[in-house]
Amino acid sequence: MKKLRNPFKSLNTFEWILWTCSLAAIIASFFSVGSTDYANLAASMLGVTSLIFAAKGDAFGLMIMLVFSLTYSFVSFTFKYYGEMIIYLCMQLPCCIVSLVSWLKHPSDKGSAEVKIGKFKKKYLAVLIPLAVAVTTSFYFILQAFDTANLIVSTVSVATSFVALFLMALRIPAYAIAFIFNDIVLVVLWSLACVENLGYLPLVVSFGIFLINDSYTFICWTKRKRQSENKDGESPVAQ
């Protein structure tokens, strides 16, 4: 019987520090406001955990992201952020499944847990741009019909999320940049929620931490991309 892999063994010292500090900041912000909404806490903790493994190109991160999407959808529903709920249920969740399949089918090496970096092609823009416009426009009217709170910010979140998910499925490092922009949008979105209910402060803190983690993801993926290009560029003699 094949022994199950322990993904936590792959974390280096910096990643352990980043992960534990991220969790500590989320937990501290949660209890500092006397919040009892543990779904918020769970969503935040799942989110930062998924990002640590996504930074390594480990599909385990996407598995956690699936659970995060469901939990975050519930939290969004409770505040009537129907935009976020619909985005995560109807867009992020299925896109994560597609990305998970893509990452598992394209390991960097046989038996490796790390995904092979994809190459950006100009033809992708011909698909991405019209799709992003169509999806964002459609969601605007859907969210408007649901009387979504902070409609414009929620619609911007749709656009940044879609671009990030599209690039993530293609295993392109720039997906992390799109998520960075999405993190900024979500910090604004949940800050507006905090004006009405301070209990949502942990989510503001969480997406601020997500921004840091997504920045680390971009650095990691860019570094691995350069290493892959250098490896591919080596001549048989040099090898």
VEXVEX-445500 format. One line per field, with one value per atom (N, C-alpha, C): atom name; x negated, y, z negated. Coordinates in nm, 2 decimals. Example, Ala and Ser with C-alpha at 12.3 -4.5 7.8 and 13.67 -1.06 7.14 Angstrom:
<doros>
atom N,CA,C,N,CA,C
u -1.32,-1.23,-1.32,-1.28,-1.37,-1.29
v -0.57,-0.45,-0.33,-0.22,-0.11,0.00
w -0.78,-0.78,-0.78,-0.71,-0.71,-0.79
</doros>
This chain:
<doros>
atom N,CA,C,N,CA,C,N,CA,C,N,CA,C,N,CA,C,N,CA,C,N,CA,C,N,CA,C,N,CA,C,N,CA,C,N,CA,C,N,CA,C,N,CA,C,N,CA,C,N,CA,C,N,CA,C,N,CA,C,N,CA,C,N,CA,C,N,CA,C,N,CA,C,N,CA,C,N,CA,C,N,CA,C,N,CA,C,N,CA,C,N,CA,C,N,CA,C,N,CA,C,N,CA,C,N,CA,C,N,CA,C,N,CA,C,N,CA,C,N,CA,C,N,CA,C,N,CA,C,N,CA,C,N,CA,C,N,CA,C,N,CA,C,N,CA,C,N,CA,C,N,CA,C,N,CA,C,N,CA,C,N,CA,C,N,CA,C,N,CA,C,N,CA,C,N,CA,C,N,CA,C,N,CA,C,N,CA,C,N,CA,C,N,CA,C,N,CA,C,N,CA,C,N,CA,C,N,CA,C,N,CA,C,N,CA,C,N,CA,C,N,CA,C,N,CA,C,N,CA,C,N,CA,C,N,CA,C,N,CA,C,N,CA,C,N,CA,C,N,CA,C,N,CA,C,N,CA,C,N,CA,C,N,CA,C,N,CA,C,N,CA,C,N,CA,C,N,CA,C,N,CA,C,N,CA,C,N,CA,C,N,CA,C,N,CA,C,N,CA,C,N,CA,C,N,CA,C,N,CA,C,N,CA,C,N,CA,C,N,CA,C,N,CA,C,N,CA,C,N,CA,C,N,CA,C,N,CA,C,N,CA,C,N,CA,C,N,CA,C,N,CA,C,N,CA,C,N,CA,C,N,CA,C,N,CA,C,N,CA,C,N,CA,C,N,CA,C,N,CA,C,N,CA,C,N,CA,C,N,CA,C,N,CA,C,N,CA,C,N,CA,C,N,CA,C,N,CA,C,N,CA,C,N,CA,C,N,CA,C,N,CA,C,N,CA,C,N,CA,C,N,CA,C,N,CA,C,N,CA,C,N,CA,C,N,CA,C,N,CA,C,N,CA,C,N,CA,C,N,CA,C,N,CA,C,N,CA,C,N,CA,C,N,CA,C,N,CA,C,N,CA,C,N,CA,C,N,CA,C,N,CA,C,N,CA,C,N,CA,C,N,CA,C,N,CA,C,N,CA,C,N,CA,C,N,CA,C,N,CA,C,N,CA,C,N,CA,C,N,CA,C,N,CA,C,N,CA,C,N,CA,C,N,CA,C,N,CA,C,N,CA,C,N,CA,C,N,CA,C,N,CA,C,N,CA,C,N,CA,C,N,CA,C,N,CA,C,N,CA,C,N,CA,C,N,CA,C,N,CA,C,N,CA,C,N,CA,C,N,CA,C,N,CA,C,N,CA,C,N,CA,C,N,CA,C,N,CA,C,N,CA,C,N,CA,C,N,CA,C,N,CA,C,N,CA,C,N,CA,C,N,CA,C,N,CA,C,N,CA,C,N,CA,C,N,CA,C,N,CA,C,N,CA,C,N,CA,C,N,CA,C,N,CA,C,N,CA,C,N,CA,C,N,CA,C,N,CA,C,N,CA,C,N,CA,C,N,CA,C,N,CA,C,N,CA,C,N,CA,C,N,CA,C,N,CA,C,N,CA,C,N,CA,C,N,CA,C,N,CA,C,N,CA,C,N,CA,C,N,CA,C,N,CA,C,N,CA,C,N,CA,C,N,CA,C,N,CA,C,N,CA,C,N,CA,C,N,CA,C,N,CA,C,N,CA,C,N,CA,C,N,CA,C,N,CA,C,N,CA,C,N,CA,C,N,CA,C,N,CA,C,N,CA,C,N,CA,C,N,CA,C,N,CA,C,N,CA,C,N,CA,C,N,CA,C,N,CA,C,N,CA,C,N,CA,C
u -0.08,0.00,-0.09,-0.06,-0.14,-0.11,-0.22,-0.21,-0.17,-0.07,-0.02,-0.13,-0.14,-0.24,-0.19,-0.29,-0.27,-0.31,-0.22,-0.26,-0.33,-0.31,-0.37,-0.52,-0.57,-0.71,-0.79,-0.72,-0.78,-0.80,-0.74,-0.76,-0.90,-0.95,-1.08,-1.07,-1.17,-1.17,-1.09,-1.12,-1.05,-0.90,-0.86,-0.72,-0.65,-0.71,-0.66,-0.63,-0.73,-0.72,-0.60,-0.60,-0.50,-0.36,-0.34,-0.21,-0.17,-0.26,-0.22,-0.19,-0.27,-0.25,-0.12,-0.08,0.04,0.16,0.15,0.26,0.27,0.16,0.16,0.22,0.19,0.25,0.40,0.45,0.59,0.66,0.61,0.67,0.67,0.56,0.55,0.66,0.68,0.78,0.92,0.94,1.07,1.11,1.02,1.06,1.05,0.98,0.96,1.09,1.18,1.31,1.42,1.39,1.49,1.58,1.53,1.61,1.64,1.76,1.80,1.84,1.82,1.85,1.73,1.73,1.62,1.61,1.71,1.71,1.61,1.61,1.51,1.37,1.35,1.22,1.17,1.26,1.23,1.19,1.27,1.25,1.11,1.08,0.95,0.83,0.84,0.73,0.71,0.83,0.82,0.75,0.79,0.74,0.59,0.53,0.39,0.31,0.37,0.31,0.30,0.41,0.41,0.30,0.28,0.19,0.04,0.01,-0.12,-0.16,-0.07,-0.10,-0.09,0.00,0.01,-0.12,-0.19,-0.31,-0.42,-0.41,-0.50,-0.46,-0.34,-0.29,-0.24,-0.20,-0.15,0.00,0.05,0.20,0.27,0.20,0.27,0.33,0.27,0.32,0.45,0.47,0.60,0.71,0.67,0.77,0.82,0.73,0.78,0.86,0.82,0.89,1.04,1.06,1.20,1.29,1.23,1.30,1.32,1.21,1.21,1.33,1.34,1.44,1.58,1.61,1.74,1.76,1.66,1.67,1.69,1.61,1.61,1.75,1.80,1.94,2.04,2.03,2.13,2.12,1.99,1.97,2.02,2.00,2.04,2.20,2.26,2.40,2.46,2.40,2.45,2.45,2.35,2.35,2.42,2.48,2.55,2.45,2.33,2.24,2.26,2.37,2.41,2.31,2.25,2.14,2.03,1.98,1.87,1.92,2.04,2.10,2.11,2.17,2.19,2.05,1.96,1.83,1.76,1.77,1.69,1.77,1.90,1.97,1.98,2.00,2.03,1.91,1.80,1.68,1.56,1.53,1.40,1.40,1.51,1.52,1.49,1.57,1.55,1.41,1.36,1.23,1.12,1.14,1.04,1.03,1.15,1.15,1.08,1.10,1.03,0.88,0.85,0.70,0.64,0.71,0.66,0.63,0.72,0.70,0.58,0.57,0.46,0.33,0.32,0.20,0.16,0.25,0.22,0.17,0.22,0.18,0.05,0.00,-0.13,-0.23,-0.28,-0.38,-0.51,-0.60,-0.72,-0.82,-0.81,-0.88,-0.79,-0.82,-0.74,-0.75,-0.63,-0.62,-0.64,-0.66,-0.68,-0.55,-0.54,-0.42,-0.41,-0.52,-0.52,-0.47,-0.38,-0.33,-0.43,-0.42,-0.50,-0.45,-0.54,-0.51,-0.46,-0.34,-0.29,-0.35,-0.35,-0.40,-0.29,-0.30,-0.20,-0.21,-0.10,-0.09,0.00,-0.03,0.05,0.20,0.22,0.35,0.44,0.38,0.46,0.54,0.48,0.54,0.67,0.67,0.78,0.90,0.87,0.98,1.01,0.91,0.92,1.00,0.96,1.02,1.17,1.22,1.36,1.44,1.38,1.44,1.46,1.35,1.35,1.46,1.46,1.56,1.71,1.73,1.86,1.90,1.81,1.84,1.86,1.78,1.80,1.93,1.96,2.08,2.20,2.20,2.31,2.33,2.22,2.23,2.28,2.25,2.29,2.45,2.51,2.66,2.72,2.65,2.69,2.68,2.57,2.55,2.65,2.67,2.77,2.91,2.94,3.08,3.09,2.97,2.98,2.96,2.96,2.94,2.81,2.70,2.58,2.52,2.47,2.41,2.28,2.25,2.13,2.11,2.21,2.22,2.09,2.04,1.93,1.81,1.78,1.66,1.67,1.79,1.81,1.79,1.83,1.82,1.67,1.59,1.45,1.38,1.44,1.39,1.41,1.52,1.55,1.44,1.41,1.31,1.17,1.13,0.99,0.99,1.10,1.10,1.10,1.17,1.18,1.04,0.98,0.85,0.75,0.75,0.66,0.69,0.82,0.85,0.82,0.84,0.81,0.66,0.57,0.43,0.38,0.45,0.41,0.43,0.54,0.57,0.46,0.41,0.30,0.16,0.16,0.03,-0.07,-0.02,-0.10,-0.13,-0.25,-0.29,-0.21,-0.17,-0.10,0.04,0.08,0.21,0.20,0.08,0.06,0.08,0.04,0.05,0.20,0.28,0.42,0.49,0.44,0.49,0.45,0.33,0.29,0.39,0.43,0.52,0.66,0.69,0.82,0.82,0.70,0.69,0.71,0.66,0.67,0.82,0.89,1.03,1.11,1.07,1.14,1.12,1.00,0.97,1.06,1.08,1.18,1.32,1.36,1.49,1.53,1.44,1.47,1.44,1.36,1.35,1.48,1.55,1.68,1.78,1.77,1.85,1.82,1.70,1.66,1.72,1.76,1.82,1.95,2.02,2.15,2.13,2.03,2.01,1.86,1.81,1.66,1.62,1.72,1.68,1.62,1.63,1.57,1.42,1.37,1.23,1.13,1.15,1.06,1.05,1.16,1.15,1.07,1.08,0.99,0.85,0.82,0.68,0.64,0.73,0.70,0.66,0.74,0.71,0.58,0.55,0.42,0.31,0.33,0.23,0.23,0.34,0.35,0.26,0.26,0.19,0.04,-0.01,-0.15,-0.18,-0.09,-0.11,-0.11,-0.02,-0.01,-0.14,-0.19,-0.32,-0.43,-0.43,-0.53,-0.51,-0.39,-0.36,-0.42,-0.40,-0.45,-0.60,-0.67,-0.81,-0.86,-0.79,-0.83,-0.81,-0.69,-0.66,-0.76,-0.79,-0.88,-1.02,-1.06,-1.19,-1.20,-1.09,-1.08,-1.08,-1.01,-1.00,-1.14,-1.22,-1.36,-1.44,-1.43,-1.50,-1.46,-1.33,-1.29,-1.34,-1.34,-1.39,-1.54,-1.61,-1.76,-1.78,-1.70,-1.72,-1.69,-1.58,-1.54,-1.64,-1.71,-1.81,-1.94,-1.97,-2.10,-2.12,-2.24,-2.27,-2.30,-2.29,-2.32,-2.47,-2.56,-2.70,-2.71,-2.63,-2.64,-2.58,-2.48,-2.43,-2.52
v -0.12,0.00,0.12,0.22,0.34,0.43,0.48,0.57,0.70,0.76,0.89,1.00,1.10,1.20,1.30,1.35,1.46,1.59,1.67,1.79,1.89,1.89,1.98,1.96,1.85,1.82,1.90,1.95,2.02,2.17,2.22,2.36,2.39,2.49,2.53,2.62,2.67,2.74,2.87,2.95,3.07,3.05,2.94,2.91,2.88,2.80,2.77,2.90,2.99,3.12,3.20,3.21,3.29,3.23,3.10,3.04,3.06,3.03,3.04,3.19,3.28,3.42,3.47,3.42,3.45,3.40,3.28,3.22,3.30,3.33,3.40,3.54,3.61,3.74,3.73,3.63,3.61,3.58,3.49,3.45,3.57,3.64,3.76,3.86,3.89,3.99,3.94,3.81,3.75,3.77,3.74,3.75,3.89,3.98,4.12,4.19,4.15,4.22,4.14,4.03,3.95,3.88,3.85,3.78,3.63,3.59,3.45,3.38,3.45,3.39,3.30,3.18,3.09,3.05,3.07,3.04,3.14,3.27,3.37,3.32,3.27,3.23,3.11,3.02,2.90,2.93,3.02,3.06,3.13,3.21,3.28,3.19,3.10,3.00,2.91,2.86,2.78,2.85,2.98,3.06,3.07,3.11,3.13,3.00,2.89,2.76,2.72,2.74,2.70,2.78,2.91,2.99,2.95,2.90,2.85,2.74,2.65,2.53,2.57,2.67,2.71,2.78,2.85,2.92,2.81,2.69,2.59,2.51,2.55,2.48,2.34,2.33,2.20,2.19,2.09,2.08,2.07,2.03,2.02,2.15,2.26,2.40,2.42,2.36,2.38,2.30,2.18,2.10,2.18,2.25,2.33,2.45,2.50,2.61,2.58,2.46,2.42,2.43,2.38,2.39,2.54,2.62,2.76,2.83,2.79,2.85,2.83,2.71,2.68,2.76,2.76,2.83,2.98,3.04,3.18,3.22,3.13,3.16,3.17,3.09,3.09,3.22,3.26,3.39,3.51,3.51,3.62,3.62,3.51,3.50,3.57,3.55,3.60,3.75,3.81,3.96,4.02,3.93,3.97,4.02,3.97,3.99,3.88,3.89,3.78,3.77,3.89,3.89,3.79,3.80,3.71,3.57,3.55,3.41,3.35,3.42,3.37,3.35,3.44,3.43,3.30,3.27,3.16,3.03,3.03,2.91,2.87,2.98,2.96,2.98,3.04,3.07,3.01,3.05,3.00,2.85,2.80,2.65,2.57,2.59,2.50,2.53,2.66,2.69,2.62,2.61,2.54,2.40,2.34,2.20,2.18,2.27,2.26,2.28,2.37,2.40,2.28,2.22,2.10,1.99,1.96,1.86,1.89,2.02,2.07,2.05,2.09,2.08,1.94,1.85,1.71,1.64,1.69,1.63,1.68,1.79,1.85,1.87,1.76,1.78,1.82,1.89,1.94,1.82,1.72,1.59,1.48,1.36,1.24,1.21,1.21,1.18,1.30,1.42,1.54,1.60,1.67,1.73,1.87,1.92,2.06,2.06,2.16,2.16,2.22,2.18,2.24,2.38,2.47,2.61,2.62,2.68,2.70,2.82,2.83,2.94,3.02,3.16,3.25,3.26,3.26,3.27,3.38,3.46,3.58,3.54,3.42,3.38,3.36,3.35,3.34,3.47,3.59,3.72,3.73,3.66,3.67,3.60,3.51,3.44,3.50,3.54,3.60,3.73,3.83,3.96,3.96,3.90,3.89,3.82,3.71,3.63,3.71,3.78,3.86,3.97,4.03,4.14,4.08,3.97,3.90,3.86,3.79,3.74,3.86,3.96,4.07,4.15,4.17,4.24,4.16,4.03,3.94,3.94,3.93,3.93,4.06,4.17,4.30,4.30,4.26,4.26,4.15,4.04,3.93,3.99,4.05,4.10,4.22,4.30,4.41,4.35,4.25,4.18,4.13,4.09,4.04,4.15,4.27,4.38,4.37,4.34,4.31,4.44,4.42,4.53,4.57,4.70,4.76,4.69,4.72,4.65,4.67,4.80,4.83,4.75,4.76,4.69,4.54,4.48,4.34,4.30,4.39,4.37,4.37,4.46,4.46,4.33,4.28,4.16,4.04,4.05,3.94,3.94,4.06,4.08,4.03,4.07,4.03,3.88,3.83,3.69,3.60,3.64,3.56,3.56,3.67,3.68,3.59,3.59,3.51,3.36,3.32,3.18,3.13,3.21,3.17,3.14,3.23,3.21,3.10,3.08,2.97,2.84,2.82,2.70,2.67,2.77,2.76,2.75,2.76,2.74,2.85,2.97,3.09,3.18,3.21,3.28,3.41,3.48,3.60,3.59,3.47,3.45,3.51,3.50,3.56,3.71,3.78,3.92,3.96,3.88,3.91,3.88,3.78,3.76,3.87,3.93,4.05,4.16,4.19,4.30,4.26,4.13,4.09,4.10,4.08,4.09,4.24,4.33,4.47,4.51,4.46,4.48,4.43,4.31,4.24,4.31,4.37,4.44,4.56,4.63,4.74,4.69,4.58,4.53,4.50,4.43,4.39,4.50,4.60,4.72,4.79,4.80,4.86,4.78,4.65,4.57,4.59,4.62,4.65,4.78,4.87,4.99,4.96,4.85,4.81,4.71,4.62,4.51,4.49,4.53,4.51,4.37,4.28,4.13,4.08,4.16,4.12,4.17,4.23,4.27,4.16,4.04,3.93,3.90,3.93,3.91,4.02,4.14,4.25,4.21,4.16,4.12,4.01,3.91,3.79,3.83,3.91,3.95,4.03,4.11,4.18,4.07,3.97,3.86,3.78,3.76,3.70,3.77,3.91,3.99,3.96,3.94,3.91,3.77,3.68,3.54,3.53,3.60,3.60,3.66,3.76,3.82,3.72,3.64,3.54,3.43,3.40,3.31,3.35,3.48,3.53,3.52,3.55,3.54,3.40,3.30,3.16,3.11,3.14,3.09,3.15,3.28,3.35,3.29,3.25,3.19,3.05,2.97,2.84,2.85,2.95,2.97,2.99,3.08,3.10,2.98,2.90,2.78,2.68,2.67,2.58,2.62,2.75,2.80,2.78,2.79,2.77,2.62,2.54,2.39,2.35,2.41,2.37,2.42,2.53,2.60,2.53,2.44,2.37,2.28,2.28,2.19,2.05,1.95,1.82,1.81,1.89,1.89,1.94,2.05,2.11,2.02,1.93,1.84,1.73
w 0.00,0.00,0.00,0.09,0.10,-0.02,-0.07,-0.19,-0.15,-0.22,-0.19,-0.22,-0.13,-0.14,-0.24,-0.32,-0.42,-0.35,-0.30,-0.23,-0.32,-0.45,-0.54,-0.56,-0.52,-0.53,-0.42,-0.32,-0.21,-0.24,-0.35,-0.39,-0.44,-0.39,-0.45,-0.57,-0.63,-0.75,-0.74,-0.63,-0.60,-0.59,-0.52,-0.49,-0.62,-0.71,-0.84,-0.92,-0.92,-0.99,-0.93,-0.79,-0.73,-0.76,-0.75,-0.78,-0.92,-1.02,-1.16,-1.20,-1.15,-1.18,-1.12,-1.00,-0.93,-1.02,-1.06,-1.15,-1.28,-1.33,-1.46,-1.45,-1.34,-1.31,-1.30,-1.22,-1.20,-1.33,-1.41,-1.54,-1.63,-1.64,-1.73,-1.69,-1.56,-1.52,-1.55,-1.54,-1.56,-1.71,-1.80,-1.94,-1.99,-1.92,-1.96,-1.95,-1.86,-1.84,-1.91,-1.98,-2.05,-1.96,-1.84,-1.74,-1.79,-1.75,-1.78,-1.65,-1.54,-1.41,-1.36,-1.40,-1.38,-1.23,-1.15,-1.01,-0.94,-0.99,-0.94,-0.97,-1.10,-1.14,-1.06,-1.04,-0.96,-0.82,-0.75,-0.62,-0.60,-0.70,-0.69,-0.71,-0.80,-0.83,-0.71,-0.65,-0.53,-0.41,-0.40,-0.29,-0.29,-0.41,-0.42,-0.40,-0.45,-0.44,-0.29,-0.22,-0.08,0.00,-0.04,0.03,0.01,-0.11,-0.14,-0.04,-0.02,0.07,0.22,0.25,0.39,0.43,0.33,0.36,0.40,0.35,0.39,0.51,0.57,0.69,0.65,0.53,0.48,0.49,0.56,0.58,0.45,0.34,0.21,0.17,0.21,0.19,0.25,0.37,0.44,0.38,0.32,0.25,0.13,0.06,-0.06,-0.01,0.11,0.16,0.19,0.23,0.26,0.13,0.02,-0.11,-0.15,-0.13,-0.16,-0.08,0.05,0.13,0.08,0.03,-0.03,-0.16,-0.24,-0.37,-0.35,-0.26,-0.24,-0.17,-0.09,-0.03,-0.14,-0.24,-0.35,-0.42,-0.45,-0.52,-0.44,-0.31,-0.23,-0.23,-0.23,-0.23,-0.35,-0.47,-0.59,-0.60,-0.52,-0.51,-0.39,-0.31,-0.19,-0.08,-0.09,0.02,0.12,0.19,0.28,0.39,0.42,0.53,0.50,0.38,0.34,0.33,0.28,0.27,0.41,0.50,0.64,0.71,0.69,0.75,0.70,0.57,0.52,0.55,0.55,0.58,0.73,0.81,0.95,1.04,0.98,1.06,1.00,0.88,0.82,0.79,0.74,0.71,0.83,0.94,1.06,1.12,1.12,1.17,1.09,0.96,0.88,0.91,0.94,0.98,1.11,1.21,1.34,1.32,1.23,1.20,1.14,1.04,0.97,1.07,1.16,1.26,1.35,1.39,1.47,1.40,1.27,1.20,1.18,1.15,1.13,1.25,1.37,1.50,1.55,1.49,1.53,1.42,1.36,1.26,1.32,1.25,1.30,1.34,1.26,1.29,1.25,1.30,1.27,1.12,1.06,0.92,0.83,0.89,0.81,0.77,0.66,0.61,0.67,0.72,0.78,0.92,0.96,1.09,1.19,1.31,1.42,1.46,1.46,1.50,1.64,1.66,1.80,1.87,2.00,2.07,2.13,2.11,2.16,2.31,2.38,2.52,2.56,2.66,2.70,2.73,2.78,2.82,2.69,2.58,2.45,2.43,2.47,2.45,2.54,2.65,2.74,2.68,2.59,2.52,2.39,2.31,2.18,2.18,2.26,2.26,2.29,2.40,2.42,2.32,2.27,2.16,2.03,2.00,1.88,1.88,2.00,2.02,2.01,2.08,2.08,1.94,1.87,1.73,1.64,1.64,1.55,1.58,1.70,1.74,1.69,1.72,1.68,1.53,1.45,1.31,1.25,1.32,1.27,1.26,1.37,1.37,1.28,1.26,1.17,1.03,0.99,0.86,0.83,0.93,0.92,0.88,0.95,0.93,0.79,0.73,0.59,0.49,0.53,0.44,0.36,0.43,0.36,0.30,0.17,0.11,0.18,0.19,0.25,0.39,0.47,0.61,0.69,0.70,0.79,0.75,0.62,0.56,0.59,0.57,0.59,0.73,0.82,0.97,1.01,0.95,0.97,0.92,0.81,0.76,0.85,0.93,1.03,1.14,1.18,1.29,1.25,1.13,1.09,1.06,1.00,0.97,1.10,1.20,1.32,1.39,1.40,1.46,1.39,1.25,1.17,1.19,1.19,1.20,1.34,1.44,1.58,1.59,1.54,1.55,1.46,1.35,1.26,1.32,1.39,1.46,1.57,1.63,1.73,1.67,1.53,1.46,1.49,1.51,1.54,1.42,1.39,1.27,1.25,1.35,1.34,1.27,1.25,1.18,1.04,0.98,0.85,0.85,0.95,0.96,0.96,1.04,1.05,0.91,0.84,0.70,0.61,0.63,0.55,0.56,0.69,0.71,0.65,0.66,0.60,0.45,0.39,0.24,0.20,0.28,0.25,0.26,0.36,0.37,0.25,0.21,0.10,-0.04,-0.05,-0.17,-0.18,-0.07,-0.06,-0.09,-0.03,-0.04,-0.18,-0.25,-0.39,-0.49,-0.45,-0.53,-0.54,-0.42,-0.42,-0.51,-0.51,-0.60,-0.74,-0.77,-0.91,-0.97,-0.88,-0.92,-0.99,-0.94,-1.00,-1.11,-1.09,-1.19,-1.21,-1.32,-1.35,-1.35,-1.36,-1.36,-1.24,-1.13,-1.00,-0.99,-1.10,-1.09,-1.06,-1.11,-1.08,-0.93,-0.86,-0.71,-0.64,-0.70,-0.65,-0.67,-0.79,-0.82,-0.73,-0.71,-0.63,-0.49,-0.43,-0.29,-0.28,-0.39,-0.39,-0.39,-0.47,-0.48,-0.35,-0.29,-0.16,-0.06,-0.06,0.03,0.01,-0.11,-0.14,-0.09,-0.11,-0.07,0.09,0.15,0.30,0.36,0.29,0.33,0.33,0.22,0.20,0.31,0.34,0.45,0.58,0.61,0.74,0.74,0.63,0.62,0.65,0.58,0.59,0.73,0.79,0.93,1.03,1.01,1.11,1.10,0.98,0.95,1.02,1.00,1.05,1.21,1.26,1.40,1.46,1.40,1.45,1.44,1.33,1.32,1.43,1.46,1.56,1.70,1.73,1.85,1.87,1.76,1.76,1.79,1.72,1.74,1.88,1.94,2.07,2.18,2.14,2.23,2.23,2.13,2.12,2.24,2.30,2.41,2.36,2.44,2.40,2.35,2.40,2.36,2.22,2.19,2.06,1.95,1.99,1.90,1.87
</doros>
